Each structure stands twice: as structure tokens, then as C-alpha cells.
Amino acid sequence: MDTLAVDAAVEAAASKMLLARLLADLGADGPAQAALDRHCHPDCVWEVFHPFNRLEGNTAGARFFDRLRAAIPDCEYRTGFVIGGAYEGRAMVSSLSHAIGTFDHPWLGIPPTHGLVFLRMGVHATVREGRIAKAYVLFDVLDLMLQAGVYPFRRSPGSDAQWPFPPCDTGATAFAADPVRGAESLRIVYEMQIGLPGPKAETRAELTARHSPHWHPNMNWFGPAGIGSTRGLRGFRNYHGALFLQAFPDRHGFPRAAGCAEDTPGHYIQLGDGNYAVTGGAPSLRGTHAGPEWLGLPPTGRVVDMRVADWYRLDAGGRIVDNWVMIDVPHMLDQMGLDIFHDVVFAADRGRERWPIGV
């Protein structure tokens, strides 16, 4: 690597270790405030999946993590991989983890199982002066509802099995970074993403012509609860792609201008690191809920913003073999007029009165 690449690798590796240590400290005994104060700027902004949304400062961020630990007292953040790099002039880092432990107390109205649970969780972070200045926390609350027996929708078309982490010896490390190979991984992912079918695509050939060649024939698409995971292009098309495209026929992304603010719609993160890459936006897509296939829900006709993040692993030949996907489904449902956190209270307590008091 040349000098610039070496410097980029050193900076990315430092960001990766910063996030890895934060997650390790959050999984240790003690209040979250100490961990956040150690690794984050005091005014760090926390953008958390619905229903938490934007939390200002470490005190609010610590309250989120402390409440999760109160529900899962022995919570541990088991991290599969960390990706580091720079995007739009910002040092950034991303991880994919499971928060695992014994679910002993209610969380968001979800009843405890008193057994082991896996909460899928991703974190993206902007790093400034060696500390985290902004963090995005993504989690699959519908999957936790499924594990607790209060999942509110039809069965997922794909598999509800827990996501596996990548194989060993594929570069999933928090100790080093490879921006040169990562740039090629990100280029391939971007080329695949711009080949995704647009709103006017109608035939299977149109839906797959530019998108499919970038995938390994036995690719794994690990989707959130409600959609499920699939293997191979046929599984991806049948259990996610076709259903999503019919439900949101006019979906579109958001181009970002040079020098735009981090909060601008579109991808706030695009990183490549070795055989791995990540993209994410809040929102990254917008579409009208006009079709009936998504989660089995009837079309609402409402315009919906979608917070989405994708983590990718490529093989030695540059083909995408794994794709882990987080979607803020509760946020989408909220925009459709459906509050699943209200409904879960009654699902968890079948004897709870639904009539207002005094009526």
C-alpha cells in the first residue's frame, strides 16, 4: 500500500477498535454512562430505530442502553465483524452484533421469556478526534417479539432462523483494516445497487439483468423478521424482491450532493474494508405503499420513508456471498398508522381492558 493507503488503514483500524471497545464495555457490569463517557463525545447524538429515534447526548444514550440491560440483565454484545473507513470526509465505523442474554423483564411492552434471546443489532458511528460524535443504533425488535411469542404479522416468507456471522478467516476483524481491497468491494456493491430494478421494471428479465451478476449463485440474504432470510437468487426474488417491489412500486433512493449534511436523505454511510462493505441511509428509500404483498398488509396508499442498512461480504472472486439487512420496520408501520408497541401490550396481557377507563 502507498502512504495514503497506510494512513487510511491506520485511522480505520483505530475507529474499529474504538467501537469494539465501546460494545465490550457496554456488555460489562456497570452503568452505560461510564462506557459512553469513555468512548463518546458528551454531546454525541444517538439515532436509534423506532420508537426511540433521535436521542441527544450521552445521558439520553445511556438511558437507552440501561433500559435494555434492565430487561436483559446479563446482556452481552457478541460482535460478528467491524468495518472501518471514511465517507464524505468523515471517519466512520460500523459493526454487526447480537445482543444476547436472558430476557428477564419486559422491554417495549414485550413480555420476558426468562430464557436466552438474540437481539440483532447494528451500530454505525461517526468518529471525530478519537471519540464517537454520532451513532446510529439499529435493532430487529420484530424478531424479539417473535422469540417472545407475540409476533403480530403473518409468518415470514423466508426463514426466521437466527443470522449466522461470517466464516472465520474472511477478514472480519477489529484489529486491522484493508482500504485498498475495501474500495473494490464497495465498488462492486455500488454497481450492484445502481443495477437494482427501478419503478418501471416489469419483467423478470428487467428485474434481474443488471442486479444478479454481482451475486454468488448460493448467496445468502439475511433479512429482518417479517421478511426472513433466503438463499440463492431464486429465494431472494420469491421471498423478498418480488413482494417488496409489488408493495412499493414507485420506490426510489436519494442522490446526495457533495458537501451535504450527514442528516441529508440518502446514504450517510458507505464503507469498504477488505472483503466487507456497508451502506445505510435514514431514509435511504421512499415509496408509496400501494401493493398488498409486504408483511401481508393491505395497501395503505401512504408514502413511507425507509431506514435501511446493508452489510456485505464478498468472496475472493468479487461476488457478493452474504448480505445482512436491517430495516426499521416499526418506523415504516408507524407511518402507515400501525403502532405495534401499543398492540403488543394487549398481546402480552390477554386480560387487559381495551375500553377507556370510565366508559
C-alpha positions as CSV (number, residue, x, y, z in Angstrom):
1,M,0.0,0.0,0.0
2,D,1.1,3.6,-0.6
3,T,1.5,6.1,2.2
4,L,-2.1,7.4,1.8
5,A,-3.5,3.9,1.9
6,V,-1.4,3.1,5.0
7,D,-2.6,6.2,6.8
8,A,-6.2,5.4,5.9
9,A,-5.8,1.8,7.2
10,V,-4.3,3.1,10.5
11,E,-7.2,5.5,11.0
12,A,-9.8,2.9,10.1
13,A,-8.3,0.3,12.4
14,A,-8.3,2.9,15.3
15,S,-12.0,3.6,14.7
16,K,-12.8,-0.1,14.6
17,M,-11.1,-0.7,17.9
18,L,-13.0,2.3,19.4
19,L,-16.4,0.8,18.5
20,A,-15.3,-2.7,19.5
21,R,-14.2,-1.5,23.0
22,L,-17.5,0.5,23.4
23,L,-19.6,-2.6,22.7
24,A,-17.4,-4.7,25.1
25,D,-17.7,-2.1,27.8
26,L,-21.5,-1.9,27.3
27,G,-21.6,-5.6,27.8
28,A,-19.7,-5.4,31.1
29,D,-21.3,-4.8,34.5
30,G,-22.0,-1.2,35.4
31,P,-24.0,1.7,34.1
32,A,-23.8,2.6,30.4
33,Q,-23.0,6.2,31.2
34,A,-19.4,5.3,32.2
35,A,-18.8,3.4,28.9
36,L,-20.3,6.2,26.8
37,D,-18.3,8.9,28.6
38,R,-15.1,6.9,28.0
39,H,-15.6,6.5,24.2
40,C,-18.1,9.2,23.0
41,H,-18.2,12.9,23.0
42,P,-20.6,14.3,25.7
43,D,-22.9,15.8,23.1
44,C,-23.0,12.6,20.9
45,V,-26.2,12.2,19.0
46,W,-27.8,8.8,19.0
47,E,-30.1,7.9,16.1
48,V,-31.9,4.8,17.2
49,F,-34.5,2.7,15.4
50,H,-38.2,3.4,16.3
51,P,-39.6,4.0,18.8
52,F,-36.5,5.7,20.3
53,N,-35.5,7.8,17.2
54,R,-33.2,10.8,18.0
55,L,-31.6,10.9,21.4
56,E,-29.5,14.0,22.2
57,G,-26.3,13.5,24.3
58,N,-24.8,10.6,26.3
59,T,-27.2,10.8,29.1
60,A,-30.1,10.0,26.8
61,G,-28.0,7.4,25.0
62,A,-27.1,5.7,28.3
63,R,-30.7,5.6,29.3
64,F,-31.4,3.5,26.2
65,F,-28.7,1.0,26.9
66,D,-29.5,0.9,30.7
67,R,-33.2,0.1,30.0
68,L,-32.1,-2.7,27.6
69,R,-29.8,-4.1,30.3
70,A,-32.6,-3.9,32.8
71,A,-34.6,-6.2,30.6
72,I,-31.6,-8.5,29.8
73,P,-29.5,-8.2,32.9
74,D,-26.7,-10.4,31.6
75,C,-26.6,-8.7,28.2
76,E,-23.5,-9.2,26.1
77,Y,-22.8,-7.7,22.7
78,R,-21.4,-10.6,20.6
79,T,-19.9,-8.8,17.5
80,G,-19.5,-10.6,14.2
81,F,-17.4,-8.0,12.4
82,V,-16.4,-4.4,12.3
83,I,-15.9,-2.3,9.2
84,G,-13.9,1.0,9.2
85,G,-13.1,3.7,6.7
86,A,-14.1,7.2,5.6
87,Y,-17.2,8.6,3.8
88,E,-17.9,12.2,2.7
89,G,-14.8,13.3,4.6
90,R,-16.0,11.7,7.9
91,A,-14.1,8.9,9.7
92,M,-16.8,6.2,10.2
93,V,-17.1,2.7,11.5
94,S,-19.8,0.0,11.5
95,S,-20.5,-3.3,13.4
96,L,-23.0,-6.1,13.3
97,S,-23.7,-7.8,16.6
98,H,-26.2,-9.8,18.6
99,A,-27.2,-8.5,22.0
100,I,-27.6,-11.8,23.8
101,G,-28.7,-12.8,27.3
102,T,-31.5,-13.9,29.5
103,F,-34.7,-11.8,28.8
104,D,-36.0,-11.5,32.4
105,H,-38.0,-8.3,32.3
106,P,-40.3,-6.5,29.8
107,W,-38.9,-4.3,27.2
108,L,-41.0,-2.0,24.9
109,G,-44.0,-4.0,26.2
110,I,-42.6,-7.3,25.0
111,P,-43.0,-9.9,27.7
112,P,-39.9,-11.7,29.0
113,T,-39.1,-15.2,28.1
114,H,-36.8,-15.9,31.1
115,G,-34.6,-17.6,28.6
116,L,-31.8,-16.8,26.1
117,V,-32.7,-14.3,23.4
118,F,-30.8,-12.9,20.4
119,L,-31.4,-9.2,19.6
120,R,-29.9,-8.4,16.2
121,M,-28.1,-5.1,16.4
122,G,-26.0,-2.9,14.1
123,V,-24.1,0.2,15.0
124,H,-22.8,2.9,12.6
125,A,-20.7,5.7,14.1
126,T,-19.0,8.9,13.1
127,V,-15.6,9.4,14.8
128,R,-14.1,12.8,15.5
129,E,-10.9,13.3,17.4
130,G,-10.7,9.7,18.5
131,R,-14.2,9.6,20.0
132,I,-17.7,8.8,18.7
133,A,-19.6,12.0,17.7
134,K,-22.7,10.4,16.3
135,A,-24.0,6.9,16.5
136,Y,-26.8,5.0,14.7
137,V,-28.2,2.0,16.6
138,L,-30.3,-0.4,14.5
139,F,-32.1,-3.4,16.0
140,D,-34.7,-6.0,15.0
141,V,-37.4,-5.6,17.5
142,L,-39.9,-7.7,15.5
143,D,-37.5,-10.7,15.8
144,L,-37.5,-10.2,19.6
145,M,-41.3,-10.2,19.5
146,L,-41.1,-13.5,17.5
147,Q,-38.9,-15.1,20.1
148,A,-41.3,-13.9,22.9
149,G,-44.3,-15.3,21.1
150,V,-46.1,-12.0,20.4
151,Y,-45.1,-11.6,16.7
152,P,-48.0,-9.6,15.2
153,F,-48.0,-10.5,11.5
154,R,-48.2,-13.4,9.1
155,R,-45.3,-15.9,9.0
156,S,-42.2,-14.5,7.3
157,P,-41.9,-15.8,3.7
158,G,-38.2,-16.5,4.3
159,S,-36.5,-18.3,7.2
160,D,-36.8,-16.9,10.7
161,A,-33.6,-18.7,11.8
162,Q,-31.1,-16.6,13.6
163,W,-28.5,-14.9,11.5
164,P,-25.1,-16.5,11.4
165,F,-21.9,-14.4,11.5
166,P,-19.4,-14.8,8.7
167,P,-16.9,-17.7,8.4
168,C,-13.5,-17.4,10.1
169,D,-10.5,-16.2,8.1
170,T,-12.6,-13.8,6.0
171,G,-11.2,-10.6,7.3
172,A,-13.8,-10.0,10.0
173,T,-11.5,-8.3,12.5
174,A,-11.5,-5.2,14.7
175,F,-7.6,-5.1,14.7
176,A,-6.8,-4.1,11.2
177,A,-8.3,-2.5,8.1
178,D,-7.8,-3.0,4.3
179,P,-9.0,0.1,2.4
180,V,-7.5,-1.0,-0.9
181,R,-9.4,-4.3,-1.1
182,G,-12.3,-2.5,0.6
183,A,-12.6,0.1,-2.2
184,E,-13.0,-2.7,-4.7
185,S,-15.6,-4.4,-2.5
186,L,-17.6,-1.1,-2.2
187,R,-17.3,-0.5,-6.0
188,I,-18.9,-3.9,-6.7
189,V,-21.6,-3.3,-4.1
190,Y,-22.4,0.1,-5.6
191,E,-22.5,-1.3,-9.1
192,M,-25.0,-3.9,-7.9
193,Q,-27.1,-1.3,-6.1
194,I,-27.4,1.0,-9.1
195,G,-28.5,-2.1,-11.1
196,L,-31.4,-2.7,-8.8
197,P,-34.7,-2.5,-10.7
198,G,-36.3,0.9,-11.0
199,P,-40.0,1.7,-10.7
200,K,-40.7,1.0,-14.4
201,A,-39.2,-2.5,-14.4
202,E,-41.9,-5.1,-15.1
203,T,-40.5,-8.4,-16.3
204,R,-38.2,-10.8,-14.5
205,A,-35.5,-10.1,-17.1
206,E,-35.7,-6.4,-16.3
207,L,-35.7,-7.1,-12.6
208,T,-32.5,-9.2,-12.7
209,A,-30.5,-8.1,-15.7
210,R,-28.0,-5.7,-14.0
211,H,-28.5,-6.8,-10.4
212,S,-28.0,-10.5,-10.5
213,P,-24.4,-10.9,-12.0
214,H,-22.8,-9.5,-8.9
215,W,-24.2,-12.2,-6.6
216,H,-22.8,-15.7,-5.9
217,P,-25.2,-18.4,-7.0
218,N,-25.5,-19.6,-3.4
219,M,-25.7,-16.1,-1.9
220,N,-27.3,-15.6,1.5
221,W,-29.7,-12.7,2.1
222,F,-30.3,-12.4,5.8
223,G,-33.4,-10.3,6.2
224,P,-35.3,-8.9,9.2
225,A,-38.3,-10.6,10.9
226,G,-41.4,-10.2,8.8
227,I,-39.3,-11.0,5.6
228,G,-36.9,-13.6,6.7
229,S,-33.7,-15.0,5.2
230,T,-33.2,-16.6,1.8
231,R,-30.6,-18.5,-0.1
232,G,-29.8,-18.1,-3.8
233,L,-31.2,-15.7,-6.3
234,R,-34.5,-17.6,-6.7
235,G,-35.1,-17.4,-2.9
236,F,-34.2,-13.7,-2.8
237,R,-36.6,-12.9,-5.7
238,N,-39.5,-15.1,-4.4
239,Y,-39.4,-14.3,-0.7
240,H,-38.3,-10.7,-0.7
241,G,-37.7,-8.9,-4.1
242,A,-41.0,-9.6,-5.8
243,L,-43.0,-8.9,-2.7
244,F,-41.2,-5.6,-1.9
245,L,-41.4,-4.4,-5.5
246,Q,-45.1,-5.0,-5.7
247,A,-45.8,-3.4,-2.3
248,F,-43.7,-0.2,-3.2
249,P,-43.8,0.1,-7.0
250,D,-42.6,3.7,-7.1
251,R,-39.7,3.3,-4.6
252,H,-36.7,5.4,-5.1
253,G,-33.4,6.4,-3.4
254,F,-31.9,9.8,-2.7
255,P,-28.9,11.1,-4.5
256,R,-26.6,13.1,-2.3
257,A,-24.7,16.3,-3.4
258,A,-21.1,16.8,-2.5
259,G,-20.8,18.6,0.8
260,C,-24.3,17.8,2.0
261,A,-25.0,17.4,5.7
262,E,-24.8,14.0,7.3
263,D,-28.5,14.1,8.0
264,T,-29.4,14.6,4.4
265,P,-31.7,11.8,3.0
266,G,-29.7,9.1,1.2
267,H,-26.7,7.1,2.3
268,Y,-25.0,8.6,5.3
269,I,-22.5,5.7,5.3
270,Q,-20.7,3.8,2.5
271,L,-17.6,1.9,3.6
272,G,-15.5,-0.8,2.2
273,D,-12.9,-2.8,4.3
274,G,-11.3,-5.9,2.9
275,N,-14.0,-8.3,1.7
276,Y,-16.7,-6.4,3.5
277,A,-18.8,-3.3,2.7
278,V,-21.7,-1.5,4.3
279,T,-24.2,1.1,3.2
280,G,-27.0,2.8,5.1
281,G,-29.4,5.7,5.0
282,A,-32.1,7.3,7.2
283,P,-34.0,7.3,5.0
284,S,-32.3,5.6,2.1
285,L,-35.6,4.8,0.2
286,R,-39.0,6.3,-0.1
287,G,-42.1,4.7,-1.7
288,T,-45.9,4.6,-1.7
289,H,-47.4,1.5,0.0
290,A,-49.6,0.6,-3.0
291,G,-49.5,-3.2,-3.1
292,P,-50.6,-6.0,-0.8
293,E,-47.6,-8.2,-0.6
294,W,-45.5,-6.7,2.2
295,L,-46.0,-8.4,5.6
296,G,-49.4,-9.5,4.3
297,L,-50.8,-6.0,5.0
298,P,-53.3,-4.4,2.7
299,P,-52.0,-1.3,0.9
300,T,-52.4,2.0,2.8
301,G,-51.6,4.3,0.0
302,R,-49.2,6.2,2.3
303,V,-45.8,7.5,1.3
304,V,-43.2,5.8,3.6
305,D,-39.6,6.6,4.3
306,M,-37.4,3.6,4.9
307,R,-34.4,3.5,7.2
308,V,-32.2,0.6,5.8
309,A,-28.7,-0.7,6.3
310,D,-26.9,-3.4,4.3
311,W,-23.7,-5.2,5.3
312,Y,-22.0,-7.3,2.6
313,R,-19.3,-10.0,2.4
314,L,-17.7,-10.8,-0.9
315,D,-15.7,-13.8,-1.9
316,A,-12.2,-13.9,-3.4
317,G,-13.7,-13.5,-6.9
318,G,-15.6,-10.3,-6.0
319,R,-19.1,-11.9,-5.8
320,I,-21.4,-11.0,-3.0
321,V,-22.0,-14.1,-0.9
322,D,-23.6,-12.7,2.2
323,N,-25.9,-9.7,2.7
324,W,-27.2,-8.8,6.2
325,V,-30.1,-6.3,6.1
326,M,-31.6,-4.1,8.8
327,I,-34.9,-2.3,8.1
328,D,-36.7,-0.1,10.6
329,V,-39.9,-1.9,10.1
330,P,-41.7,-0.4,13.2
331,H,-40.9,3.1,11.8
332,M,-42.4,2.1,8.4
333,L,-45.5,0.7,10.2
334,D,-45.9,3.9,12.3
335,Q,-46.0,5.9,9.0
336,M,-48.8,3.5,7.8
337,G,-50.8,4.2,11.0
338,L,-50.0,1.0,12.8
339,D,-48.4,1.2,16.3
340,I,-47.1,-2.3,17.1
341,F,-45.9,-1.2,20.5
342,H,-49.5,-0.4,21.5
343,D,-50.8,-3.7,20.2
344,V,-48.1,-5.8,21.9
345,V,-49.3,-4.7,25.3
346,F,-52.6,-6.5,24.7
347,A,-50.9,-9.5,23.1
348,A,-48.8,-9.9,26.2
349,D,-51.7,-9.4,28.6
350,R,-54.8,-11.0,27.1
351,G,-56.9,-9.9,30.1
352,R,-56.0,-6.2,29.8
353,E,-59.1,-3.9,29.3
354,R,-59.3,-2.3,25.9
355,W,-62.1,0.1,26.8
356,P,-61.0,3.5,28.2
357,I,-61.4,3.8,31.9
358,G,-64.9,5.1,32.9
359,V,-66.6,4.1,29.6
